[in-house]
């Protein structure tokens, strides 16, 4: 069962939908409109629970909190 992301063109809501058939009729989860488009979505691999990328550190290369802690230095 594929899980797709859709965006409603009427209310701009982003939502996910499990599809059981090849060409299902999808309706917005917020306004029930059928004027939706499938978004390009990506999947995560691994056991990381955070999808947020670290803020750049002082040198701008990574998320190290202090200069000299960066693995790139």
Helices and strands as residue ranges (DSSP letters): E 2-8, E 14-19, E 36-38
